[in-house]
Amino acid sequence: MNEAVRDPGPSRAAPAGEEHDPVRAPWTGPMRAALDEAVRAPATGDVPVGAVVLGPDGSVIGRGRNEREATGDPTGHAEVLALREAARAVGEWRLAGCTLVVTLEPCTMCAGAIVLSRVDRVVYGAVDEKAGAAGSLWDVLRDRRLNHRPEVIQGVLAGECAGLLTDFFRGR
Ligand SMILES: [Zn+2]
């Protein structure tokens, strides 16, 4: 849980040296694309969480933002919608070689969908200590009882990702 300890929490300030962090720095561009999705969610009263799926060549092949309020769908989470769009783009359900990038730690449903999609890697921003299933309350993504375990990188632009949520809930 060293990663969680290092998470900067809901602060806007970038953690010192994040731009030079060799693990996280390569993912700040894709995380900005996920943040671009997240900022659009509040227009429909939805919690600002956004996600993108990158294909094996690094291009964006799926996008999603939380649309539970917009569509009245309890499963309308950013990750599920991004995975669906990516699968349509690829033409099959297996997303081997792909990376899911999401602004908030996935919940149990999304972590389950991620495992089923067989993406190679999950990159997330803010930790969700109340419902996270990628290291916080559960660690579905790295559960050794499952037959697919993606690489997990957390804490990319965590301050910005958490700040969006903090502002949203403060404004309600
Ligand atoms: Zn979810």
Residues whose N, C-alpha, C, O or C-beta is under 5 A from the ligand:
A	BS01	ZN	H77 P106 C107 M109 C110
